[in-house]
Amino acid sequence: MIEHYLAARNEITGPGSPFAVTTEVVRGVTLKSFAAAPPNMRFMWEMSAGHGDKDYLVYEDERFSYNEVHVMVRKLAQHLVAHGVGSGTRVALAMRNYPEWVVGYWATISIGAAAVGMNAWWTAPEMEYALNDSAPLVLIADDERLERFQQLTNVPPMHVISVRTDRAVQGDGVRWADVMSAADPGVLPDASIDPDDDATIFYTSGTTGFPKGAQLTHRGSVANIFNIAAMGAITNAAEQKAVALGEVTAAPAPDVAYSPAFMAPTPLFHVTACNCLLHPATLVGGKVVMTYKWDPGRALELIERERITNFSGVPSMSRELLMHPDWSTRDTSSVVGMGGGGSAVQPDLVHKIAGALKTGQPSTGYGMTETCGIITANSARLYIAKPDSCGPLVPTLEGKLVDEDGNDLPPGPNTVGILCVRGSIVIKGYLNRPEANAETIKDGWLNTGDIARIDDEGFVYIVDRAKDMVIRGGENVYCSEVETVIYNHDAIAEAAVFGIPEERLGEEVAAVLVLRPGATLTEEELRTFLSASLAKHKIPTKVWFRSEPIPRNATGKFLKRELRKELIGE
């Protein structure tokens, strides 16, 4: 399979292919890009008009077609232009995963403005910070976010469009329904959009202080769509070649060929749901299904009702679906792909997904806000063959490993270092943060902050986040490695590994565990189990068992810093 993959990659990214890779000078640096990539995301949105009356957005029991959403986008775009929005300006979107978020997004970027994704979990002070940092001309917000916004006293003036709320309109404000009551202009307002204009400002979660606003360009966002499509085409070609040669049997096909339907369980204000799910789903005419909040039981109900073909969330969501008592009673036969990104997918989960889907395959994508989407991708038989790898780099990226001082490390399968990448999908920079830009992006190379190795076939293995690595008595302990082994125990539902201070060794390894219903496990039993696979210094010396789920952020990642503070006060 690996041979076929490499051959397919060379062919599909070679001259004459729709995914032919070339180079171009971007902001003074020569970068890899796609020769056929259109210049901006407006072009991509206009292409989707051809999907007509197909279902586009489903929110709980509400349903909107592509035609209906295009009308709403045109009306909102007209309203925004009338309020001064255009090239070089910004519109903030502050709400749950409502259909209005999607309408606001496409209307904003189609007229050359940047959509600012406001984290729906932010407190009023955090919201205030981001509004001052991004200075939008317009805020589109739902009831909960409006309540916080109305507490703010130190924000720049802006036009407010209220969504799904009975709150009285204040100041320069208008209700969403009033905007939608306008006549359909029939076309989008004219706009001049450069490939390197900001399309989106997404705020990174940040490890200290306030988050940074990453500037995702039109060029990078378009290239990410092409990267996702190219990686899928390469994997499919490799599979077909292996089947044709009789090396593997063809994967079972669904009894019914369902139309593409994507579940969006993670927030649209992050790159995973927006760039890696909404964008490609829109281009292929897929249905995007959203819910009020994440609930695995409700998700299974909607998978059955809407015939979901692709589930893409954080790994813990896939695990919760497979472990839910309704999994065996719900019809999940339409699902052909399950996986996602946001954090490492443990190898046991890869095999569990492969075994649970009747006609589907596991998949993963490793990426960052700072790369407008995915850096690598791994799926189907390749993923099963290398379940601990997040896959090869996407076509428009170069990669290298460096040491802590930024020095290049020699390539080799045993070399471990900080992964740096360069290509057209790397962000322009962080809004109003010249120091962070200089530190993170040098000569086009983005320092991911992730510790990795790259094997001889180009597959990347994320060893750990540099910031999460435990240094115990001078020995590096990678939390993801320990978590992977812990998840091999049948009693484990959730596991988070991190470092805690220790006077003699500097740090020691700690773990917080949630057991599956009805399961039992003691610290001694856990350590005995781990000792078969891990060196002694990697085995947690401190273990906490929780009856409640481990706290997570808006994207579903475990909040290890909060755990540490809760348990040891730091």
N, C-alpha and C positions, 0 to 999 in steps of 0.2 A: 504493500500500500504506500509506503513512504516513497519508493521509486516512482510510482505512478503520480503521486502528489507533486513531486519535484518537477517531473516532466510536464504535467498539466499546468503548473504555475508558469514555467518558461513559455509555454505556448499561449496561454490566456493573457499574459501581460506583455507579449511580444508585439512587434510591428504588425499593423493591420487588424488587430483585435479591438473590440469596443473598450477593452480595459488596458490598452497599450500604455505603458509607462514611459514617460519622458522626463526631462529636467527643465526647469525654468528658474530665473532669478527672481526671488521673492524677498523684498526688504533687504537687498544687498547680498543675499546668500543663495547659492545654487541648490535647489531642492528637487526631490522626486515628486512628480505629479502625474495625473492622467491626461493624456493628449486630448481626449474627447470630452473632458469635463466642461459643462456649461459655466458661464461666468458668475452666476449668483443663484441664491435660493429662490428668488422670485420666479425665475425660469422653471425651477423644479415644481413650485406650487402651481403655476399655470398649466404645466403638463398634466396635473392630476384632474383638471376639469373634464378630461375625456372619460373619467370613470362614471360620470352622470348620476344615474339613480341608484347606484350601488350604495349599500350601507357604509357610512364612514365612521361616525361616532356613536357609540352606545354607552349611555351613562345610566346604570341601574335599569329603569324601565323607559327611559327616553331614547329616541333613535333619530339620527340625522343622516341624510344622504350627502354624497359629494356635492350635488347640485345645491342643496340647501345651505351647506356650509360655505360654498363659494359666494352665494348671495350675501350671507352674513359678513364674510370677510370684506367684500366690496363696500358694503354699507359702513362697516367700522373704519375701513381705510379712508373713506371719504370724510368721515367725522374727525378722524385723527388729523388729516391734512388741514381741515378747517380750523384746528386748534394748534397749528404751527408745527406739527410733527412732520419730519422728513429726514433727509440725509444728515447724519451727524447728531441727531437727537435720539432720545430714548423714551421707551414706554415701559413702566414697571407692571408686572403681572403678579398679583398676590392673592392666591386662592388655592383651594384643593384642586384635585384633578377633575375639573368641570369641563364640559364642552366649550365654555366661554374662554378657558385658558388657550385652547387650540385655535379658536377664532382670533383671539387677541394676538397670538404669536404670529400667525400667517399674515394678518393684516399689517402688523408692525414691520416685519422684515421685508414685506413686499413693497413698501414705500421707502425703503432705504434707511429706516431707523433701526435701532438695536432694541431687542426685547430683553428686559432685565428680569431674570427669574428670581423672584423673592421667595425665600424659604418660608413655607407656610407655618413652620414650627417656631419661627423667631418670636422672641418677646418684643415688647414695644421699643426698648432701647436698641435692640439689634436691628429692628426695622428702621428706626430713625437713622442709625449709622449708614445702612445701605442706601437709603433715600438721599442722604446728604452726599454720599460717595458717588452715586450714579447720576444724581440730579435729573430725574425724568421730567418730561413735560406733562405726562399723563400717568395716572395710577389707575389700574383696573383691578378692583378688589371685591372679595366676597364679604359676607357679614362679619365673620370672625376677625378678618384682617382689618376691616373698616373700624371695628371697635377699638383695635389697638392703634390704628392710625389717628383716630380722633383724640387719643390721649397725648399725641405728640405736639410739642410747642415750638420745636426748633427744626423745622424742615423747610425746604424751598417751596415756593408756591407751585401748585400743579393742578391740572384739571383732573377730577376724579369721576370715574365711571363705576357705579355700584352694581354688583352682581348678586342675585339671589338673596336679597335682604329687604326688610320692611323699614329699615332705618330712614329717617328723613334725610333728604338731600341737603347738604350744607355747602355754603360758599359756591365756588366754581365747580359744581357737580351736576351729574345727570344720571338717570337710571339706564341700565342696559336696554330695557324694553323701549325707552324713548329713542335710543340710537337705532334700534332695529325697526322702528316704525317708519323710518325714512324710506323714500323711494329707492329702488335698486338702480344705481348709476349705470349698470350694465358692463362697465369695465373698471379695472383698477386705475387709480390716479397714476399719471406718468411719474417715473422715478429714474434717477441716474444712480446706479449702484456699482461701485468698484469691487472687484473680487476681494480686495483686502480691507474693505469696510467692515466694521463690526456688525455681525448678525445678531449675536446674543451676548449678554453679560451673565455668566453663571458664577455664583459665589462658592468658592471652595470651602470645605468644612473648617479648615484651619486647625492647627494644633495648639496655638497660643494666640491670644488677642482676638481682634476682629477678623472675619474672613476676608479673602482677597477676591476682587471681581475679575475673573478671567475673561479676556476679550476673544471670543470665538468669531472668526471671520467667515464670510461667505465662501471663500476659497476652501478653507478647512472643512466647513460643514458639508459642502458638495463632495469633496474628496472622501470624507468619511462614508457617505452613502455609497460611492463607487467601491471603496475598500470592502464594505460589508458584502456587496453584490459579488465582487471579484472573489473573495474568499469562499463564498458559497459555491460559485461556479467551478472553482478549482477543486474543491472537495467532491462535488458531484461528478466531475470528469474523472477523477481518480477512482471513485467507487465504480463507475460504469466500466472503466478499463479493467479493473480487477474482476468484475463479474463476467465480462466478455472473455477473459482469458481462463475462466473457470477456477480462479484462485479463491474466490469467495462466492457464496450463494447470494442472490439478490435479496435485499431486505423486503419483508412482506409489505405489500401496498395496502392502503386503506380500502375498505369495501366501497366507499364513496369518495369521489374526488371533491373535497370541500374547498370552498373559496378561502383565500388567506384571511385569517382572523387572529388578531393579536390581543392578548390581555396585557394591560398596562397597570401592574400592581405597585410600581414605584413612582415617586413624584415626578411630574413633568418639569419641575424647576431644576432638575438635575440632568446631566448629559445622557445618562443611561436610558431614561424613558423618552426624552425628547429626541436626541440625535440618533440613538441606536435602535429606537423602536418606532416612534412617531414618523420620523423621516422616511425610512425604507417602507413602512407600511403604507404611507400615503402614496409613494411612487408606484407601488404595485397594485394599488386599488384595494388595499386590505381594509378590514373592519378593525377599529380600535375600541376595545371594551374597557371601561373604567368603572371603578366602584367608589363609594363614599369613603371607605377605609379598608385596610387589609384585614380580611377574615378568610382563613383557608376553607371553611365550610361554604361560605358564600361564593368564593372563587370557584370551587368545584361545581356548584350549582350553575354558575354562568358558563363554565367550560362546557358543560353538557348542553345548556340551552342555546348558546351562541355558536356551538361547534368550533371552539377555539382550536386553531392549528399550531400556534406558537405561544408558549408561555415563557416570558423572560423577566426574571426578578433577581433578587439577591439569593444566594444559595440556601439560606435558611428558609425561604419561602417554598422552594421546591421540596425541601426536606419535610416541611410541615404538611404540604399537600399529600406526599406519599405516606406519611404517618397518620393522616386524619382517618377516623373510622369510616367516613363517607367515600374514601377512595375506591373501595371495592364495590360500592353500590352505584356510583355515578358512572355514566358513559363517557369515558375519556378517549374513545377510539379515534377521535378526530385529531388528537395531538400528535404532530409529527416532529416537534422540536421542543425540548424543555431545557432550561438552563438559565444563563444570564451572566452577570458579573457583579462588580461592586466589592467583592472580597473573594478569597480563594475558595474554589469548589474542592472539597475533600474527595480523594479518589474513591472512597466507599460510596459517596453519593453519585458519582459518575456511573458506577456499576449498578446501583439501585435504580437510577433513572432508566438505564438501558434495559434492565429486567422488567421494569414496571410498565413501560409503554409498549402497546401491542404492535404499533407500526411506526414508532418514532425513535428518535435518537437524542442523546444528550449533547449539549453544546455549551461553550463558554466564550466569553470575550473579556480580555483584560484591557482596560483602558483608563483614561483619566479625563477630567474636565479640560486639562491643559493640552489634550490632543484631539479635541472636538469629537471624541468617541473612542473607538477601539485602537489598541496598539497591536494586539495579537488576536487570533481566533482559533479555536479548536472544536471539532464536532465529529459526530458519527463514528465510524470505525477508527479513524485516526485518534480520536479522543479516548476511545476505549483502549487502544493500543498504548497510548501515552496519557493516562488519566491524571498524572501529576504535572503535566505541562499545560500551560495556557495557550500553546500553539505557536506557530511562526509569526514573525512580524508581517504586518499588512504590506501590500505592494509599494505604497508611497513612503515607507520609512526605512531609514538606515538605523542600525543599532550598534552600540558598543558598550563595554563595561569599563568603569573607572574605579580608582580607589578613593578613599576619603578625602584626598587632597586634589582630586580631579585628574589624576594622571591616568592615561590609557593603560589598560591591562592587556596582556597578550591573549588572543583568542584561544579557546580550547574548552572541551566539555567539562573540565574540572575547575575552570576559572570562575570564581565567585566575586562579584563586584556590584557597584551601583549601576543600574541600567540607564543609559542615556539614549535618546532617539532624536532623529532629525528628519523633517519632511514637511510637506505642504499642509499637514493637518495640525501642526504645532501652533498654539495660540500666538496672537500678536504680542501679548504681554498681559500684565495685571494693571487694571485701571488705577491710575494715580499712585503707582508703586514702582518708581524707577529703581529703587534699591533691590527690591525683590526680583525685578526683571533681570538686572545685572547678575544676580546670584543664581537664578534658576535657568536662564537661557543664555548660552554663550556660543557665538558664531552659529546660531541656529540649532545648537544641541540643547535639548531639554533634559535636565536632570530630574528623573522621575522620583528619586528618593527611595526606590525599591531595590532590594538586594536580589540579584538574579544570577543565573548561569544560562548559557546557550550551548546546546549540544551540537554535534558535527552536522546534523541535518537541519539546523536552524531553528529548532524548537526551543522556546523560552520557558524557563522554570523560575517562577517567582519564589524565592526562598523566604523573604519576609520584608516588611516595611522596615526601613532603617531605624525609624523612630520607635518601633515596637520590639526590636530585637533586645533580648536580655543578655547582658554581659555578666556572666557568673564566674568570678575568680579568674577573669581573663579569657574565659571560653565563651564563644558566641553560641547562644541558643536561639534558634529560630522558632518563634511562637507557632507559626503555621505548621511546622513539622510536628510539633507536639500535639497540636489540635487534630491533625490528620490521624495520628495513631489513636488518640482518645476516641475519635468517632468510629473506630473499628469495633469498639465494644458495644454490644447490642443494647445495653442499658441506657446509653447516652442519647438524650434528645438535643441538648445544646451544650456547647463548651467554649469557653473563652480563656485563653492563656495569656499571661502578661508578667512583667517583672515587678517585684516589690523590694524595697531596700533591705540589705542585710549587712551588718556591721563588718564582718570579717571578709565576705566574698564580694561586697559591693551590691550585688543583687542576687535574688534567688527566684526560682520559677514558681509561679502560683497559678491555680486554675479555679474557675467557677463553673460548676456543672449543674445542669438540670436533667433529671432522669426521666425516662419514658414512664407513662402511667403504669403503675403496678410493679415497676422494676425496683430492685434494691442493689446497692453497691456501697462498699465501705472504702475508706482511704487505703487501707491495706490491700484490699482486693484490686483496687485500681493500680496501685504501684506494682503489684505482682504482674498484672496484665501488661503494663507498659514496659516492664523490665525485659520482656522478650524481644522488644523492638527498639528500645531507646537506651542510650548510654545513661549511666547513673546520674550524671550531672544535668541531664535534660528532664528528668522525672520531677514533676511538681513536688516541692517539699511542703507546700501549704495548699490545702484543698477546701473550698467552700461548696456546700450543696445548697441549692435554692429550690424552693417550691414554685416560685413565680418565674416567668420568662425573663431572660437576661435583657436589660434595657437596651434599646436600639435608637439610632438616629432616624431622620426622615427617610433615608434610603434603605433602612433595614440592617445597617452595620451595627455590630455590638459596640456599645459605648464603654470601652475598656477603662478610659480615664475616670469615668463616673463610678465604675465598679471599684477601681482602686481607691478613689476618694471615700466611697461609702464604707469600704472594708477596713482601710488602714488610715484614713484621714489625710491622704496625700493625693 
